Amino acid sequence: MVRALHVMSLFLCTVATLAADTPPAGKAERPWVQDTASAVARWQAMRFGLFVHWGPASLTGNEISWSRGGTTSGMMPAEAYDQLYQRFNPTRFDADAWAKTAKAAGMKYLVITAKHADGFCLWPSQFTDYTISKTPFKRDIIKELSMACKRHGIQFCVYYCITDWYHPDYPLGSPGGRSEKPNPNMPRYLEFVKHQTEELITKYGPLGLLWFDIGDRAVWFSEYRQYGDDLYTFVKTLQPSLVVNDRCVQSVPPSGDYATWEGKIGPFNRERPWETCTVIGGHWAWTGSAATEVGIMSLRECVRMLLRVAGNDGNFLLNVGPRADGCIEPVQVQRLKEMGDWLKQYGEGVYGTRGGPFKAGRWGASTCKGNTIYLFPMKWPRQGPLILPPIAAKITNTRALTGGKAVVTQNEAGTFVSLAADYRPPIVAVIKLTVDRKALEIPPVDVVTFTSRDPKMQQLKDLTRGASYTISSNIDPSWKAETSGLLEDNGRNAGFAFHTRKGPDQHLIIDLKHTAAIQRIEIINRRDACQDRARTLTVWVAGDGAGEAPTTWQELWRAEQSDADWIIELDDRDINSRFVKIGLREDEYFHLSSVRVYGP
């Protein structure tokens, strides 16, 4: 890798020097600024889109691009991977069916992987032979899908990966950019990228988004920063209204037109447009594990993730990986239709809204538009009303759109929300508030986890303060798991605080540092995706163990199904323990967002 970086630097020496002498373009030199602002606002109002990862890799059931060039399970030699296109013949592909699926789901835009990091193109590009035209299928996927989206009122967008582990001019190769090409030529390769993006914009546009991706981000943003700026300017010149994400450019303020969060819910942000993308189940590309109900997110998980994203003022891009024959798995189509059915009833609280004023978190989410605030409570206290912070507005009317009579009162201490338990749907309640001012003008407020307001909790201490923990394995040390929040702040993590490998007895062990009477355990599931992996969650406890993790454990509690979070009450049990072990009862990946243990 070090030599590869050196080679890249040599190629860029002259170009980078010249670029460094060129002052950044001002607004007067960027005539697309106004068009971009309008286009981004229209895109934000859409809120919900379909991501599609597809290509010859779907023949294997392994991940697209990342399975190329390896010898471990789930990977294959690059030479074999690169021949998959010769068997790629998706005779059941129906562009109208895909567009109808997106429309039925309530999605407003669609993003298709025109070219991923494996270099294969779903359109007949004039600048490479590694395209759909060389497969037995031959038909232009991008053309058919762009036309179908137009017919069904879906904004058509394309994903284009700048990284290309197949192309001889790109310096790095598979697996995952960890090998070096013998004769790279990056300046020539960037001309190739320009030619291809011009094809996509001029032949299939106008496009809604150009969703750039980078497999070697650290290299791109350090070695090829100026190329990214140049590419951004190039595509904007071709289509001023084109919305471009943040993955090709870091220098042009403020790093593309919007930020991308992959597999995680972004934090509340009204200043910088953003989007969360995640998978409905399995990998990004097709895998057999996502072909069954148990392998994909539940309707409850899908809707709640959409609402938490919208509540933090982001867009939600939900991915499916079609099969090699061109069909999207029926269980995924059904789940998307269920989301659409829910949005037909309650979509007024999603489309055209902005996040807040109550920031999304464990409690739920809120959105707003005009003089209206939509509340989506997802976690109610065991007794009494849901207590939210006070806001700088008077609530003049309240209506529970999901049924029942909601009562919302205000004082200096907070906003108190009550709704009979019989009218709290398993998915989420929707409560519509009318306020006496423009809701977007109300300063956003953080929501403290309700348990801290529960009178009973005032009598308990957080035993995890000062505790330590270990995990059974780590899937990839380079992953930026939000470890600082695991024992510190329930609901802080947007994704996961740790992620083990797949296998038996994957677990987390918490050392409280002393024996304590445990009365309550709160566990927050992974917040962004794959929540169903925790369906066999189990908690064990053990005594002091002479300061070392014990070998004998007492089972304390077990889940019967996956959930967003669990509160385990132990009031009537005499549990005096130092160690808490949390794990699964099956061979599976294990990941959680937050754990807290309470006692007197």
C-alpha positions in Angstrom: 0.0 0.0 0.0 2.9 2.4 0.8 4.4 1.9 -2.6 1.0 2.3 -4.2 0.6 5.7 -2.5 4.0 6.7 -3.7 3.2 5.7 -7.3 0.0 7.7 -7.1 1.8 10.8 -5.8 4.3 10.7 -8.7 1.4 10.6 -11.2 -0.1 13.7 -9.6 3.0 15.7 -8.9 2.6 18.1 -11.8 -1.1 18.2 -11.8 -1.3 18.9 -8.1 1.3 21.6 -8.3 -0.7 23.4 -11.0 -3.9 23.0 -9.2 -2.4 24.4 -6.0 -1.7 27.7 -7.8 -5.3 28.0 -8.9 -7.6 29.8 -6.5 -10.9 28.1 -5.5 -13.8 29.1 -7.7 -16.0 31.7 -6.2 -19.8 31.8 -6.4 -19.6 33.9 -9.6 -17.6 31.2 -11.2 -20.1 28.5 -10.1 -23.3 29.4 -11.9 -25.0 26.2 -10.8 -25.3 27.3 -7.2 -28.9 28.5 -7.4 -30.0 25.5 -9.5 -28.4 23.2 -7.0 -30.1 24.9 -4.0 -33.5 24.4 -5.6 -32.8 20.8 -6.6 -31.6 19.9 -3.1 -34.7 21.4 -1.5 -36.9 19.3 -3.9 -34.9 16.2 -3.1 -35.2 16.8 0.7 -38.9 17.0 0.4 -39.0 13.5 -1.2 -37.5 12.0 2.0 -37.6 8.4 0.8 -35.8 6.6 -2.0 -35.0 3.1 -3.3 -31.3 2.0 -3.6 -30.6 -0.9 -5.9 -27.3 -2.8 -5.9 -27.2 -5.2 -8.9 -24.8 -6.8 -11.3 -23.2 -10.2 -12.2 -22.2 -10.7 -8.5 -25.8 -11.6 -7.9 -25.1 -14.9 -9.5 -23.0 -15.9 -6.5 -25.0 -14.6 -3.5 -21.8 -12.8 -2.4 -21.3 -9.1 -2.0 -20.8 -6.9 -5.1 -17.2 -5.9 -5.8 -15.9 -6.6 -2.2 -16.1 -10.4 -2.9 -13.7 -10.0 -5.8 -10.1 -11.2 -5.5 -10.1 -13.1 -2.2 -9.7 -16.6 -1.0 -11.8 -16.6 2.2 -15.4 -17.6 2.5 -17.7 -15.4 0.5 -15.0 -14.4 -1.9 -13.7 -15.6 -5.2 -10.5 -15.1 -7.4 -10.6 -12.0 -9.5 -10.3 -14.0 -12.7 -13.4 -16.0 -11.9 -15.3 -12.9 -10.7 -14.5 -11.1 -13.9 -16.0 -13.9 -16.0 -19.4 -13.8 -14.2 -20.8 -11.4 -16.8 -20.7 -14.1 -19.4 -23.5 -15.9 -17.5 -25.4 -12.8 -16.5 -28.8 -13.1 -18.3 -31.5 -11.5 -16.2 -34.4 -12.6 -18.4 -37.0 -11.7 -15.8 -35.9 -8.1 -15.4 -38.8 -5.7 -15.8 -38.0 -2.1 -15.4 -41.6 -1.1 -15.0 -42.0 -3.7 -12.1 -39.1 -2.1 -10.3 -40.4 1.4 -10.7 -43.9 0.2 -9.6 -42.3 -1.4 -6.5 -40.7 1.9 -5.6 -43.9 3.8 -6.2 -46.0 1.3 -4.1 -43.5 1.8 -1.3 -44.0 5.5 -1.2 -40.5 6.1 -2.5 -39.9 9.2 -4.6 -36.5 8.5 -6.2 -34.5 5.5 -7.3 -30.7 5.1 -7.3 -29.2 2.2 -9.4 -25.6 1.1 -9.3 -24.6 1.9 -12.9 -21.0 1.0 -12.1 -19.7 -0.4 -8.8 -16.1 -0.9 -7.8 -15.9 -4.1 -9.8 -16.0 -2.0 -13.0 -19.0 -3.7 -14.6 -21.4 -1.2 -16.4 -25.1 -1.7 -16.6 -25.2 0.4 -19.8 -23.4 0.0 -23.1 -20.6 2.4 -22.4 -18.4 3.4 -25.4 -15.3 3.5 -23.3 -15.1 -0.1 -22.0 -16.1 -3.5 -23.2 -17.0 -4.6 -19.7 -20.7 -3.8 -20.0 -24.1 -5.2 -20.2 -23.9 -5.3 -24.0 -21.4 -8.1 -23.8 -23.6 -10.3 -21.7 -26.2 -12.8 -23.0 -28.8 -10.3 -22.0 -27.4 -7.4 -24.0 -30.3 -4.9 -23.2 -29.5 -1.4 -21.8 -30.6 -1.7 -18.1 -30.0 2.0 -17.4 -32.0 3.1 -20.4 -35.0 0.9 -19.6 -35.0 1.8 -15.9 -34.7 5.6 -16.6 -37.7 5.4 -18.9 -39.7 3.3 -16.5 -39.1 5.7 -13.7 -40.2 8.6 -15.8 -43.4 6.8 -16.7 -44.2 6.1 -13.1 -43.3 9.5 -11.6 -40.1 8.3 -9.8 -37.0 10.5 -10.0 -34.2 8.5 -11.7 -30.7 8.7 -10.2 -27.5 6.8 -10.7 -24.7 5.5 -8.5 -21.2 5.6 -10.0 -18.2 4.3 -8.1 -15.0 6.2 -8.9 -13.0 3.4 -7.6 -12.5 0.6 -10.3 -10.5 -2.4 -9.2 -11.0 -3.9 -12.7 -9.7 -1.1 -14.8 -5.9 -1.4 -15.6 -5.3 2.4 -15.2 -6.7 2.6 -11.6 -3.7 2.0 -9.3 -5.4 -0.3 -6.7 -7.1 -3.6 -7.2 -8.9 -6.4 -5.4 -9.4 -7.5 -2.7 -10.8 -4.2 -1.4 -8.1 -2.0 -2.9 -5.3 -3.9 -1.1 -3.3 -4.9 -4.2 -1.4 -2.8 -6.7 -1.7 -2.6 -10.5 1.5 -3.0 -12.5 1.1 0.1 -14.8 -1.4 2.5 -13.4 -2.2 5.8 -15.1 -4.5 7.9 -12.9 -4.7 11.0 -15.1 -5.9 8.8 -18.0 -8.3 7.0 -15.7 -9.9 10.2 -14.5 -10.5 11.1 -18.2 -12.3 7.7 -18.5 -14.4 8.7 -15.5 -15.4 12.0 -17.1 -16.3 10.2 -20.3 -18.6 7.8 -18.5 -20.3 10.3 -16.3 -20.9 12.4 -19.3 -22.6 9.4 -21.0 -24.8 8.9 -18.0 -25.9 12.5 -17.7 -26.4 13.2 -21.4 -27.9 9.8 -22.5 -30.2 9.1 -19.5 -30.7 12.5 -17.9 -31.6 14.9 -16.6 -30.7 12.9 -13.5 -31.9 13.6 -10.0 -28.7 12.6 -8.2 -25.3 11.4 -9.2 -24.4 9.2 -6.2 -20.6 8.9 -6.3 -18.8 6.3 -4.2 -15.2 5.7 -3.3 -13.8 2.3 -2.2 -10.4 3.9 -1.3 -11.6 7.1 0.4 -8.4 7.9 2.4 -6.4 7.7 -0.8 -8.8 9.6 -2.9 -9.3 12.5 -0.5 -5.6 12.8 0.2 -3.9 12.1 -3.2 -6.7 13.0 -5.6 -8.4 15.9 -3.9 -8.1 18.2 -6.9 -9.4 15.6 -9.2 -12.5 15.4 -7.1 -13.0 19.1 -7.3 -12.5 19.0 -11.1 -15.0 16.1 -11.5 -17.6 18.0 -9.4 -17.3 21.1 -11.6 -17.4 18.9 -14.7 -20.7 17.2 -14.0 -22.3 20.4 -12.7 -21.4 22.1 -15.9 -23.2 19.4 -17.8 -26.3 19.6 -15.6 -26.5 22.5 -13.2 -29.5 21.1 -11.4 -27.7 17.8 -10.7 -27.5 16.9 -7.0 -24.1 15.4 -6.1 -23.2 13.7 -2.8 -20.1 14.2 -0.8 -18.0 11.2 -1.9 -16.2 12.6 -4.8 -15.2 16.0 -3.5 -13.8 17.5 -0.2 -12.6 20.9 -1.2 -15.6 22.5 -2.8 -17.6 23.9 0.1 -19.2 22.2 1.9 -18.1 18.9 0.4 -20.6 18.1 -2.3 -24.3 19.0 -2.1 -25.2 16.7 0.8 -23.6 14.3 3.3 -24.0 10.5 3.2 -24.4 8.2 6.2 -24.0 4.5 5.4 -25.8 2.1 7.7 -26.2 4.8 10.4 -28.8 7.4 11.3 -27.1 10.8 11.1 -27.3 13.3 13.9 -29.8 16.1 13.9 -28.7 18.6 11.3 -30.9 21.3 9.5 -27.9 23.2 8.2 -26.3 20.4 6.1 -28.6 18.2 3.9 -27.9 14.5 4.5 -29.1 11.0 3.7 -28.9 7.6 5.4 -28.6 4.5 3.2 -28.9 1.0 4.5 -30.0 -2.5 3.4 -33.4 -4.0 4.0 -31.6 -7.2 4.8 -28.4 -9.2 4.0 -25.8 -7.6 1.9 -26.1 -4.7 -0.5 -26.2 -7.1 -3.4 -28.5 -10.2 -3.5 -27.9 -12.9 -0.9 -30.1 -15.8 0.0 -30.3 -14.7 3.6 -32.5 -11.8 2.6 -34.9 -14.0 0.7 -37.0 -14.9 3.8 -39.0 -12.9 6.2 -36.6 -13.6 9.0 -33.7 -12.2 6.9 -35.0 -8.7 6.4 -36.1 -5.8 8.6 -39.6 -5.9 10.0 -42.2 -3.3 9.0 -41.8 -1.8 12.4 -38.1 -1.5 12.1 -38.3 0.0 8.5 -40.9 2.6 9.4 -39.2 3.6 12.7 -35.8 4.0 10.9 -37.5 6.2 8.2 -39.0 8.3 11.0 -35.9 8.7 13.0 -34.0 9.7 9.9 -36.7 12.2 8.9 -36.9 13.4 12.5 -33.2 14.3 12.4 -33.9 16.1 9.0 -32.4 13.5 6.7 -33.5 11.4 3.7 -33.7 7.6 3.8 -32.4 5.5 1.0 -33.4 1.9 1.5 -31.5 -0.8 -0.5 -32.6 -4.0 -2.2 -30.4 -6.4 -4.1 -32.3 -8.1 -7.0 -31.7 -11.7 -7.9 -29.6 -12.7 -10.9 -32.8 -13.3 -12.9 -33.8 -9.7 -12.5 -36.5 -10.1 -9.8 -36.6 -8.4 -6.5 -37.2 -11.0 -3.7 -41.0 -11.2 -3.1 -40.6 -10.8 0.7 -38.8 -7.5 0.0 -41.4 -6.3 -2.4 -44.1 -7.1 0.1 -42.2 -5.3 2.9 -41.9 -2.2 0.7 -45.6 -2.3 -0.2 -46.4 -2.4 3.5 -44.3 0.7 4.0 -46.2 2.3 1.2 -49.5 1.4 2.8 -48.4 3.0 6.1 -47.2 6.1 4.2 -50.6 6.4 2.4 -52.2 6.9 5.8 -49.5 8.9 7.6 -47.1 10.2 5.0 -48.2 13.8 5.6 -45.8 13.6 8.6 -42.9 12.5 6.3 -43.1 14.1 2.9 -42.2 17.8 2.6 -41.4 18.0 6.3 -38.3 19.1 8.2 -36.8 17.4 11.3 -37.7 18.5 14.8 -38.3 20.5 16.9 -38.0 17.5 19.3 -34.8 15.8 18.1 -35.1 12.1 17.3 -33.8 9.6 19.9 -34.8 6.6 21.9 -38.2 8.2 22.8 -39.1 8.5 19.1 -39.0 11.3 16.5 -40.8 14.5 15.4 -41.2 16.3 12.1 -42.7 19.7 11.2 -44.1 21.8 8.4 -46.2 25.0 8.4 -47.8 25.3 11.9 -47.8 21.6 12.4 -45.6 19.2 14.5 -45.9 15.5 14.0 -44.9 13.3 17.0 -43.9 9.7 16.6 -43.5 8.3 20.2 -41.7 4.9 20.1 -41.0 4.4 23.8 -43.6 5.2 26.4 -42.9 5.2 30.1 -44.5 2.5 32.2 -46.6 5.0 34.1 -47.7 8.5 33.4 -47.2 10.7 30.3 -44.3 10.8 28.0 -42.3 13.9 29.1 -40.7 16.0 26.4 -38.8 19.2 26.8 -40.7 22.6 26.7 -40.7 24.3 23.3 -41.0 28.0 22.4 -44.6 27.7 21.0 -48.1 27.2 22.2 -49.9 24.0 21.2 -53.4 25.0 20.1 -54.7 21.7 18.9 -53.9 18.0 19.2 -55.1 15.0 17.2 -54.0 11.3 17.2 -54.0 10.3 13.6 -53.6 6.6 14.5 -56.7 6.7 16.8 -57.7 7.5 20.3 -57.6 10.8 22.1 -54.2 12.3 22.7 -53.8 14.8 25.5 -50.8 17.2 25.3 -50.2 19.8 28.0 -47.5 22.3 28.5 -45.8 24.1 31.3 -42.3 25.5 32.1 -41.1 22.0 33.0 -42.0 20.3 29.7 -44.4 19.0 27.2 -46.6 16.1 28.5 -48.0 13.6 26.0 -50.7 11.0 27.0 -52.3 8.4 24.9 -54.2 5.3 26.1 -52.1 2.1 25.7 -54.9 0.6 23.6 -54.2 3.3 21.0 -50.5 2.9 20.7 -49.9 0.8 17.5 -47.1 -1.7 17.5 -45.4 0.2 14.7 -45.8 3.8 16.1 -48.4 6.3 17.2 -48.8 9.4 15.1 -49.9 12.6 16.9 -50.5 15.8 15.1 -50.0 19.1 16.9 -51.0 22.6 15.8 -48.8 25.4 17.1 -49.2 29.2 17.1 -46.1 29.9 15.0 -44.2 28.4 12.1 -42.9 25.1 13.5 -39.6 25.4 11.7 -38.9 28.6 13.6 -39.1 26.8 17.0 -35.5 26.2 18.3 -34.8 22.4 18.2 -34.5 20.7 21.6 -32.7 17.6 22.8 -34.9 14.9 24.4 -33.7 13.3 27.6 -34.3 9.6 27.8 -37.6 9.2 29.6 -36.2 6.7 32.1 -34.2 9.5 33.7 -37.6 11.2 34.5 -39.2 8.1 35.8 -39.7 8.6 39.6 -38.4 5.1 40.2 -35.2 5.8 38.4 -34.5 8.7 40.8 -33.8 6.0 43.4 -31.4 4.0 41.3 -27.8 4.5 40.3 -26.2 3.8 37.0 -23.9 0.9 37.8 -22.2 1.1 34.4 -20.5 4.4 35.3 -16.9 3.3 35.7 -17.5 -0.2 34.5 -15.5 -1.9 31.7 -16.4 -4.4 29.1 -14.9 -6.9 26.7 -16.3 -8.5 23.5 -15.8 -12.0 22.2 -14.5 -10.9 18.8 -14.2 -7.9 16.5 -15.3 -8.2 12.9 -12.9 -5.5 11.7 -10.8 -3.2 13.9 -10.9 -0.5 11.3 -14.6 -0.1 11.6 -15.5 3.1 13.4 -17.9 1.7 15.9 -19.2 4.3 18.4 -17.7 2.5 21.4 -17.6 5.6 23.6 -21.4 5.4 24.0 -21.9 1.8 24.8 -22.0 2.2 28.6 -22.3 6.0 28.8 -25.5 7.3 27.2 -28.5 5.2 26.2 -29.6 6.3 22.7 -26.4 8.1 21.9 -25.2 5.8 19.2 -26.9 6.0 15.9 -25.6 2.6 14.8 -23.7 0.1 16.8 -21.1 0.3 19.6 -19.4 -3.0 18.7 -19.7 -5.6 16.0 -18.5 -9.2 16.5 -17.7 -11.8 13.9 -20.3 -14.4 13.0 -20.0 -17.6 15.1 -21.0 -19.4 18.3 -21.1 -17.7 21.7 -20.6 -14.1 20.5 -21.0 -12.0 23.6 -20.3 -8.9 25.6 -19.1 -9.1 29.2 -19.6 -6.0 31.5 -17.5 -5.8 34.7 -19.2 -3.5 37.2 -16.0 -3.6 39.3 -17.9 -4.6 42.4 -20.8 -6.8 43.4 -24.1 -4.9 43.3 -27.9 -5.5 43.6 -29.0 -5.3 40.0 -32.6 -4.1 39.6 -32.9 -3.0 36.0 -31.0 -3.5 32.7 -31.6 -1.4 29.6 -30.4 -2.7 26.3 -30.6 -0.7 23.0 -30.5 -2.7 19.9 -28.4 -1.7 16.9 -30.2 1.4 15.5 -29.5 1.4 11.8 -30.0 -2.0 10.4 -29.9 -5.8 11.0 -31.8 -5.5 14.3 -33.3 -9.0 13.8 -29.9 -10.6 14.5 -30.7 -9.9 18.2 -33.8 -12.1 18.2 -32.1 -14.7 20.6 -30.6 -12.1 22.9 -29.8 -13.5 26.3 -28.5 -12.1 29.6 -26.5 -14.0 32.2 -24.9 -12.8 35.5 -22.1 -14.1 37.7 -20.6 -13.1 41.1 -17.3 -11.6 41.9 -15.1 -14.3 40.3 -12.0 -13.1 42.2 -11.7 -10.1 39.9 -11.6 -12.3 36.7 -14.4 -13.1 34.3 -16.1 -16.2 35.6 -16.6 -19.5 33.7 -20.0 -20.3 35.3 -23.0 -18.1 34.4 -26.6 -17.9 35.6 -29.2 -17.2 32.9 -31.2 -14.2 33.9 -33.4 -13.3 30.9 -33.9 -14.1 27.3 -35.7 -12.4 24.4 -38.2 -14.2 22.3 -38.0 -11.9 19.4 -36.0 -8.9 18.1 -36.9 -5.4 19.3 -35.6 -1.9 19.2 -34.7 -2.1 22.9 -35.4 -4.0 26.1 -36.0 -3.0 29.7 -35.5 -5.8 32.1 -37.1 -5.2 35.5 -35.7 -7.3 38.4 -37.4 -5.7 41.4 -38.7 -9.0 42.8 -35.5 -10.9 42.3 -32.4 -11.1 44.5 -29.7 -10.5 41.9 -26.3 -9.7 43.4 -23.6 -9.8 40.7 -20.5 -8.2 39.5 -20.5 -9.5 35.9 -23.2 -9.2 33.3 -22.9 -11.2 30.1 -25.1 -10.4 27.1 -25.0 -12.6 24.0 -26.9 -14.7 21.5 -28.2 -18.3 21.5 -27.3 -18.9 17.9 -24.4 -18.5 15.5 -24.8 -14.9 14.3 -23.2 -11.5 14.2 -23.7 -9.6 17.5 -24.0 -5.9 17.8 -25.7 -3.5 20.2 -25.9 0.3 20.5 -26.0 0.8 24.3 -26.3 -1.1 27.6 -27.0 0.3 31.1 -27.3 -1.5 34.4 -29.1 0.0 37.4 -29.2 -0.7 41.1 -29.7 1.1 44.5 
